[in-house]
Amino acid sequence: MPAKAPRKAAIPRQRPDLSLEAGFGPGRRVCGIDEVGRGPLCGPVVTAAVVLPPEGLPPEIAALIDDSKAVNRRLREEIEPAIRAHALAFAIAEASAAEIDELNIHKATLLAMKRAYLALPGPAPDAALIDGKFTPDIACERVAVVKGDSRSQSIAAASILAKVARDSEMLRLSVQYPHYGWDRNAGYPTPEHLDALTRHGVTPHHRVSFAPVKRQRALSG
């Protein structure tokens, strides 16, 4: 019987670090910007901008920082206050469902990113790292970073702040509209949400330009 090939040791995935921030040079004030909520059928798209100190977050916090989608809800809620406490500056902003319908989700996301950047307290950043392929129109050097929330500690921190803020908003809205399961699905098109959309109709917080909502609205007359 042939011998089994040795199993390859799992290579731990690298956590986001400050390499990209450091690339702008010493003494530069760099913010990370990320969004949460492009895909849901309802609610706002939420963005955050975060400026970390040059040394970054304390090691015990930095070891937990990652793309918000890779961090479970309980841990996100534990990390979020530490990010707020140790950041040099942070701001959270949004674009509403109505703005998403008016502008489209891409333009609304860039608008929310610009709002977060402009809301940062203190000196304006010298540069910004933005998750994704596109950057908002802001008055500083800016770099789009694909999968930035898994590479940049500033972007990952922004991702967590935005995710916690949006989940909190959807939890609040779920109390007003309990049939849709927004406290569990955050407005994403889960079977539960789609079924409730059919049974209970479109709410003022739904994005009527998104196909499932648009279709249901047409069926409802």
N, C-alpha and C positions, 0 to 999 in steps of 0.2 A: 504494500500500500504506500503510495507516494507521500512523502512528508508534506505537511501543510506549510504553506508560505508564512513566514513570520508576519504578525500583524503590525501594521505601521502605527507608530505612536501618534496620537492625536496632537496636532499643532494648535496650541491655544491661539484664538483670534486676538489680534492686537487691539487694545483699547484705544479710544481717541486720545490724542496727546496734543501738545502745543507746538508741534513742528511747523505747521502752516502759519500759526500766529507769529512764531519767531522769525519766519522767513521775511517778514516786513522790516526787520531790523530792530535794534535796541531802542527802547524809549517810545515806540509807537503804540498808540492806544487802538486796540483791535477789537471789534465786536463780531460775534457770531450770530447769524440770523437763521431761523428755521420756521417752518409752518406745520400745522396739524389740521387735518380736516378737509382736504381736497376732495376725497371720495364720498363722504356721506351724502344722503339725500336731503338733509336738513341741518339747520343750525349754521353758525358762522364758520368761516375759516379763521383760525387763530394763529398769530405769529408771536415770536418773542425775539428780542435782541439782548445779548448778554456780553458784557465786558468783564473778563476775568483778570485778576492780578497777573503780573508777568510769570510768577512761579506757579500759577494755576491754583486749582483747588487743593485742599489738604489731601495727602496721599490716601487716607482711608476713604475719602469721598470720591476722589478721582478713580480709585479702583472699581467703583460701582457705576461710574458714568458710562453711558452708552447711548446709542440710538434709542429713543423712547419706546419704539416698537419691540426692542429686544429686552426691555426692562419691565417686569410685571408691575401691575398697578400698585400693590402694597409698597414695593420698593421705590417706585417713582414718588409716591407721596411721602416717603421717609427722606428721600434725597432732596426733594424740592425746597424745603426750608433751609437746608444747608447751602444750596446754590444761592438763594436769596441773601443769606447771611454773609457769604464770602465773596460774592461778586462785587466788583468796583461799581458796577451799574447794571441795571436790567430794566426792561420795559416789555409789556405785553399789550398787543393790539389785535384788532379783528376787522374783518369785512363781513357785513351781514348777509343773510340769505338774499335779501332784496338787491344788495349791491352785486352779489354773485350773478343773479339773474340779469341784471342790467348790463354788467360789464363782461361777463363770462368768468369762469373760475380762475383762469390763468391771470387775467388782468386784476381781478379782485385779490388774488394772493399777493401779487407784487404791490398793490396798494396797501394791504395790511402790513407787509414787510416794511414799506416806507414809513407807515405810521409808527411802528415799533421803534424804528431807527430814530425818528424825530422826537419820540417821547423819552429817549434815554436822558437821564439827568447828568449833570456835570459837563465837562468838556466834550465836544463832539469827537467821535472816533476819527482817527487818521485813516483807517481802513476797515473794510468789512468782508467777512467770509460768509457767503450765502449758500445754503444747501440747494443743490439742483443745478440746472443748466442755464438759468436766467437770473438776472439781478435787477432789483428795483432802481428807480431813478433817484439816487441819493448823492449828496455832495461830498463824497470821499472816494478814495481808491477802493475798488470792489472786485472781488474774485468769486466766480461761481465754482462750487466744488461738488461734483457728482458724488453721491453717498457721503456727503460731508459730515453727517451726524455719526458716522462710524470712523471718521478720521480726525476731526477737530474737536477738542474738548469744549471750546466755546460754542460751537454749533450744537453739539450733543447736549450741553447744558440748556441752551435755548429750546431744543426739542422737548426736553423734560418739562420745562416751565410751561411751554405752550400746550403740551398734552394734558398736564394736570389742570390747567385753566379751562381748557375746552371740556374735559370730562366733567368738571364741576358745573359748568354751564349746562351741559346736557342732562346732568342729574337734576338740576333746578327745573329745567323745562319738563322733565319726565313727571314731576309732581303735578304740573298743570295738564299734561297730556299722558296719562298713565298707560294707555293702550299700546303704545308703540315700542316699549322696551328700551327707551333711549338711555336709561341708567345702565343697561347691559350692553347695548350695541352701539352707543354713541352716535346714533343716526345713520350708521352704515346699512346697506341694503341686505340685511339678513332675512331669512324666510319669515321670521316673526314680524319684522318691520314691514315687509312687503304685504303680508297677510293683513296686518292692521291698516295699512294704507287702503286696501280694497274694502275692508269692513267699515272703517271709520272716516275715510276720506283724507283730504289734504288739509294740513294745518297752516296757519300764517307763517310758521317757521320752516316749512318745506321749500326746497329750491325748485320752483316750477319749470325751470329750464332743463332740469335733469330728466332723462327719458321716462323712467318709471312714474315719476310724479306728473309729468306732462301728460302721459297716457291716461293715468287715473283721473286727472282733472278733466280731460276730454270726455271720458266715459261718464263722469258725474254730471256733465252738462254745464 
